[in-house]
Amino acid sequence: MNTLKVQKRDMAKKAKELRREGFVTGTLFGKELNGSIPIIIEKKEAERIHRECFKGSQLFVELDGKKYDVLLKEVDYDAMKRQILELDFQALVKGEKVHSVAEIVLHNKEKVVGGILEQLLEEVAYKATPEHLVERIDLDCSDWKIGDVIKVSDLEIAKNDQIDITTHLDSVVASVLAPKNTEPEAETTEEATEAKA
């Protein structure tokens, strides 16, 4: 599991100033912590975590020599500047269920022949204890064909009785649609033009 070293933030310094100095701000919070702890993370380390982890990933955060088992709860990312603004972590409590999300990743999309693959859901929300957290859901599309519809209820995560799914079970994750035939529309347009003439 990933480990991220962080430092306590000096609140006298503004976030912009800290970013100029090569840090990303963040927060560590949790039931067993005395309030939320403002933290700073070295920019390189924050970028590594952003590359390797998803929102909902479980990792260790090391602060003042103590390791916390945490969940990456929020990622504030400025896509225009390609810059991480903030990372928030929730310290986990053994045996206590926590709200999280699992990212849905589709594999072998190119093997779907004849139809148009449409992904409608990027993540599934759920509640689970730390030992049953799921970072991502990998789906193999190789055998999918036109008319196939995959719902949340079809996913392995939904069949795990240790996990409480909070996303609606009937929500469509992905489907394979028949390609739209545009020729009849073109004919209709021609007919309409002739009628006007």
C-alpha positions as CSV (number, residue, x, y, z in Angstrom):
1,M,0.0,0.0,0.0
2,N,1.2,3.5,-0.8
3,T,2.7,5.7,1.9
4,L,2.7,9.5,1.8
5,K,4.8,11.6,4.1
6,V,3.1,14.9,5.1
7,Q,3.8,17.8,7.4
8,K,1.6,20.0,9.6
9,R,0.7,23.2,7.8
10,D,1.6,26.6,9.2
11,M,-1.8,28.4,8.9
12,A,0.0,31.8,8.9
13,K,1.0,31.0,5.3
14,K,-1.6,31.2,2.5
15,A,-2.2,28.3,0.1
16,K,-0.9,30.3,-2.9
17,E,2.4,31.1,-1.1
18,L,2.8,27.4,-0.1
19,R,2.1,26.4,-3.8
20,R,4.9,28.7,-4.9
21,E,7.2,27.0,-2.4
22,G,6.4,23.6,-4.0
23,F,3.7,22.3,-1.6
24,V,0.1,21.1,-2.0
25,T,-2.2,21.8,0.9
26,G,-4.6,19.3,2.4
27,T,-6.5,18.1,5.4
28,L,-6.4,14.9,7.5
29,F,-9.6,14.3,9.5
30,G,-11.3,11.4,11.2
31,K,-13.4,10.3,14.1
32,E,-10.4,9.5,16.4
33,L,-8.5,12.7,15.6
34,N,-8.9,15.8,17.6
35,G,-10.4,18.0,14.9
36,S,-9.1,18.2,11.3
37,I,-5.3,18.6,10.9
38,P,-4.2,21.0,8.1
39,I,-1.3,19.5,6.2
40,I,1.1,20.2,3.4
41,I,2.5,17.7,0.9
42,E,5.6,18.1,-1.3
43,K,4.3,18.7,-4.8
44,K,6.2,15.7,-6.3
45,E,4.7,13.4,-3.7
46,A,1.2,14.8,-4.3
47,E,1.6,14.3,-8.0
48,R,2.8,10.7,-7.5
49,I,-0.3,9.9,-5.4
50,H,-2.5,11.6,-8.0
51,R,-1.0,9.3,-10.6
52,E,-1.1,6.1,-8.6
53,C,-4.3,6.5,-6.6
54,F,-8.0,7.2,-7.3
55,K,-10.4,9.1,-5.2
56,G,-11.5,6.4,-2.8
57,S,-8.0,4.8,-2.7
58,Q,-6.7,3.5,0.7
59,L,-3.1,4.4,1.7
60,F,-1.0,5.4,4.6
61,V,-0.3,9.0,5.6
62,E,2.8,9.5,7.8
63,L,2.7,12.6,10.0
64,D,5.2,13.4,12.8
65,G,6.4,9.8,12.7
66,K,2.9,8.3,13.1
67,K,1.2,6.3,10.3
68,Y,-2.5,6.7,9.6
69,D,-4.6,4.3,7.6
70,V,-6.5,6.7,5.4
71,L,-8.9,7.0,2.5
72,L,-8.2,9.6,-0.3
73,K,-11.5,11.4,0.1
74,E,-11.2,14.5,-2.1
75,V,-8.9,15.6,-4.9
76,D,-9.1,19.3,-5.9
77,Y,-7.4,19.5,-9.3
78,D,-7.2,22.5,-11.6
79,A,-7.3,20.9,-15.1
80,M,-6.5,24.2,-16.8
81,K,-3.3,24.7,-14.8
82,R,-2.7,21.0,-14.5
83,Q,-2.2,21.6,-10.8
84,I,-3.3,19.8,-7.7
85,L,-4.8,22.3,-5.3
86,E,-5.7,20.2,-2.3
87,L,-5.8,16.5,-1.1
88,D,-8.1,15.5,1.7
89,F,-7.7,12.3,3.7
90,Q,-10.0,10.5,6.1
91,A,-8.3,8.5,8.9
92,L,-10.0,5.1,9.1
93,V,-11.3,3.4,12.2
94,K,-11.1,-0.4,12.4
95,G,-14.5,-2.0,12.2
96,E,-16.3,1.2,11.3
97,K,-18.0,1.6,7.9
98,V,-16.9,4.6,5.8
99,H,-18.5,6.2,2.7
100,S,-16.3,5.8,-0.3
101,V,-16.3,5.4,-4.1
102,A,-14.8,2.8,-6.5
103,E,-13.8,4.0,-9.9
104,I,-15.1,2.0,-12.9
105,V,-12.5,1.1,-15.5
106,L,-13.5,-0.5,-18.8
107,H,-10.9,-2.7,-20.6
108,N,-10.7,-4.0,-24.2
109,K,-13.1,-1.3,-25.5
110,E,-11.7,-1.8,-29.0
111,K,-13.0,-5.4,-29.0
112,V,-16.6,-4.3,-29.0
113,V,-17.5,-4.9,-32.7
114,G,-20.4,-3.4,-34.5
115,G,-21.9,-1.3,-31.7
116,I,-21.1,1.9,-29.8
117,L,-19.9,1.4,-26.3
118,E,-21.2,4.1,-23.9
119,Q,-20.0,4.4,-20.3
120,L,-22.7,6.2,-18.2
121,L,-21.2,5.7,-14.7
122,E,-17.6,6.6,-13.7
123,E,-17.8,5.4,-10.1
124,V,-19.9,3.5,-7.6
125,A,-20.6,4.9,-4.1
126,Y,-20.7,2.5,-1.2
127,K,-20.1,2.0,2.5
128,A,-17.7,-0.6,3.9
129,T,-15.2,-1.2,6.8
130,P,-11.5,-0.5,6.0
131,E,-10.7,-4.1,5.2
132,H,-13.4,-4.3,2.6
133,L,-12.7,-1.1,0.7
134,V,-12.6,-1.4,-3.1
135,E,-10.5,1.1,-5.1
136,R,-11.7,0.3,-8.6
137,I,-13.9,-2.0,-10.6
138,D,-12.3,-3.5,-13.7
139,L,-14.7,-4.6,-16.4
140,D,-13.7,-6.6,-19.5
141,C,-15.7,-5.5,-22.5
142,S,-14.3,-8.1,-25.0
143,D,-17.5,-10.2,-25.2
144,W,-20.0,-7.4,-25.1
145,K,-22.4,-7.0,-28.0
146,I,-25.2,-4.7,-29.3
147,G,-28.0,-4.6,-26.8
148,D,-25.9,-5.5,-23.7
149,V,-26.6,-3.3,-20.7
150,I,-24.5,-3.6,-17.5
151,K,-26.1,-2.3,-14.4
152,V,-24.7,-1.7,-10.9
153,S,-26.5,-4.8,-9.7
154,D,-24.5,-6.9,-12.2
155,L,-21.1,-5.9,-10.6
156,E,-19.2,-8.1,-8.3
157,I,-19.1,-5.3,-5.7
158,A,-22.9,-5.4,-5.5
159,K,-22.8,-9.1,-4.7
160,N,-20.5,-8.7,-1.7
161,D,-22.5,-8.8,1.5
162,Q,-19.8,-6.9,3.4
163,I,-20.4,-3.8,1.2
164,D,-23.5,-1.5,1.2
165,I,-23.9,0.0,-2.2
166,T,-25.4,3.5,-2.0
167,T,-25.5,4.1,-5.8
168,H,-28.9,2.9,-7.1
169,L,-28.6,-0.7,-8.2
170,D,-30.6,-0.1,-11.4
171,S,-28.2,2.6,-12.5
172,V,-26.7,1.7,-15.9
173,V,-22.9,1.5,-15.9
174,A,-22.4,0.9,-19.6
175,S,-24.3,-0.2,-22.7
176,V,-23.6,-1.2,-26.3
177,L,-25.8,0.7,-28.7
178,A,-26.5,0.0,-32.3
179,P,-24.9,2.5,-34.7
180,K,-27.4,5.2,-35.7
181,N,-28.4,5.0,-39.4
182,T,-28.4,8.6,-40.8
183,E,-29.6,7.7,-44.3
184,P,-33.3,7.8,-43.7
185,E,-33.0,11.3,-42.2
186,A,-31.1,12.5,-45.3
187,E,-34.0,11.1,-47.5
188,T,-36.6,12.9,-45.3
189,T,-34.7,16.2,-45.8
190,E,-34.6,15.7,-49.6
191,E,-38.3,14.9,-49.6
192,A,-39.0,18.0,-47.6
193,T,-37.0,20.2,-50.0
194,E,-38.9,18.7,-53.0
195,A,-42.2,19.3,-51.3
196,K,-41.3,23.0,-50.6
197,A,-40.2,23.4,-54.3
